[in-house]
Amino acid sequence: MQQPPRGRRAGGELLRDIARGAVRAEVPSLWWYECTNLVRSAVLRGRLSESDARLAVGALRRLPVIVLPWAGEGALEILDLALGHRLSAYDAAYLHAAQAEACELYTADRDLLGLRQRFPWIRSLQDHGSAAERSRPAPGAALRRKRPQRPGRGPGR
């Protein structure tokens, strides 16, 4: 069997770490739509059967992710990030969430990775699990909160 590309392996490693509680994942609500669309694309490309796709979505639903609430807060900041950095509103939502929660942002998105010089806490998905990243927090600890937290925000949010 052919090995999946490094980026896909890294994504799988990150999902396994989230599932076992070694990484705390905080995501904007659009994450569910993006995950579902990835599974849909895999079916359309013949990489997954429809029954396997249903199992994959079920497994994703069991992940202990924290979905960040959003009722319009941050909409102007997201728009500013999108316009200022030539990002889609979706990518800007991830950038905004990482800023607001003082978390590192792991991504395979080229546009976001292109902003690493301006936002050094953006990380390549391929960096997850690399030798440089092995100093991970203990299981159940916050997702790579190496960045200073905003006043009044604890890791248990």
C-alpha positions in Angstrom: 0.0 0.0 0.0 1.2 3.5 -0.9 2.2 5.8 1.9 0.0 8.9 2.2 1.8 12.3 1.6 3.6 13.7 4.6 0.9 16.4 5.1 -1.9 13.8 5.3 0.2 11.7 7.7 0.8 14.8 9.9 -3.0 15.5 9.9 -3.6 12.0 11.0 -1.0 12.2 13.8 -2.6 15.5 15.0 -6.1 13.9 15.0 -4.8 10.9 17.0 -3.2 13.3 19.5 -6.5 15.1 19.9 -8.4 11.9 20.3 -6.1 10.7 23.1 -6.1 14.0 24.8 -2.5 14.9 24.2 -3.5 18.0 22.4 -6.4 20.4 23.2 -8.0 21.5 20.0 -10.0 24.8 19.8 -11.7 25.3 16.5 -14.1 27.8 14.9 -17.5 26.3 14.1 -16.8 26.2 10.4 -14.2 23.4 11.2 -17.1 20.9 11.1 -18.1 22.0 7.6 -14.5 21.9 6.4 -14.0 18.4 7.8 -17.2 17.1 6.2 -16.2 18.7 2.9 -12.7 16.9 3.1 -14.5 13.6 3.6 -16.9 14.4 0.7 -13.9 15.2 -1.5 -12.3 11.9 -0.6 -15.4 10.0 -1.7 -15.6 11.9 -5.0 -11.9 11.2 -5.7 -12.4 7.5 -5.0 -10.3 7.5 -1.8 -13.1 6.6 0.5 -16.4 4.6 0.0 -19.6 6.3 1.2 -19.8 3.9 4.1 -16.2 4.7 5.2 -17.0 8.4 4.8 -19.9 8.0 7.3 -17.6 6.2 9.7 -15.0 9.0 9.3 -17.5 11.7 10.1 -18.7 9.7 13.1 -15.1 9.4 14.3 -14.6 13.2 13.8 -17.7 13.9 15.9 -16.3 11.9 18.8 -13.1 14.0 18.9 -12.9 16.1 22.1 -12.6 19.4 20.2 -13.7 22.7 21.7 -15.9 24.6 19.3 -15.5 28.3 19.9 -18.8 30.1 20.1 -19.5 32.7 17.6 -22.5 35.0 17.4 -21.0 37.7 15.3 -18.2 38.7 17.7 -15.0 39.3 15.8 -16.7 39.7 12.4 -15.0 43.1 11.8 -11.7 41.7 12.9 -12.1 38.7 10.6 -13.0 41.0 7.7 -9.9 43.2 8.5 -7.7 40.1 8.6 -9.2 38.8 5.3 -8.8 42.1 3.5 -5.5 43.0 5.0 -3.8 39.6 4.3 -5.7 38.6 1.2 -7.3 35.6 2.9 -10.7 34.0 2.5 -13.0 34.8 5.4 -12.7 31.1 6.4 -8.9 31.3 6.7 -9.2 34.7 8.5 -11.6 33.0 11.0 -8.9 30.5 11.9 -6.4 33.2 12.2 -8.7 35.3 14.4 -9.5 32.3 16.6 -5.8 31.6 17.2 -5.2 35.2 18.1 -8.2 35.4 20.4 -7.4 32.2 22.2 -3.6 32.7 22.2 -3.0 29.4 20.6 -0.6 28.2 17.9 -2.4 27.6 14.6 -1.5 24.4 12.8 -2.4 24.4 9.1 -1.6 23.1 5.7 -3.1 26.2 4.0 -0.5 28.0 1.8 -2.0 31.4 2.3 -1.9 31.1 6.1 1.6 29.6 6.0 2.7 32.6 4.0 1.9 34.8 7.0 4.3 33.0 9.4 6.8 35.9 9.4 4.1 38.3 10.6 2.4 35.7 12.9 5.2 33.4 14.2 2.7 31.2 16.0 1.4 29.8 12.7 2.8 26.4 12.2 2.9 24.0 9.4 0.8 20.9 10.0 3.9 18.9 9.0 5.7 20.4 12.1 3.3 18.6 14.4 5.1 15.6 15.9 8.5 16.6 14.4 11.6 16.5 16.6 11.4 20.3 17.2 7.8 20.0 18.4 8.1 17.0 20.7 8.1 19.1 23.8 4.4 18.9 23.9 2.3 19.5 27.0 1.1 16.7 29.1 -2.2 15.0 28.1 -5.2 17.2 28.7 -3.1 20.4 28.8 -3.9 23.4 26.6 -3.0 23.3 22.9 0.6 24.6 22.7 -0.1 27.7 24.8 3.5 28.9 24.4 2.1 32.4 23.6 1.2 34.7 26.5 -2.5 34.5 27.3 -4.7 37.5 27.2 -5.6 38.9 30.7 -8.5 37.1 32.2 -8.3 34.1 29.9 -7.3 30.8 31.5 -6.3 27.6 29.8 -9.5 25.8 30.9 -11.7 28.0 28.8 
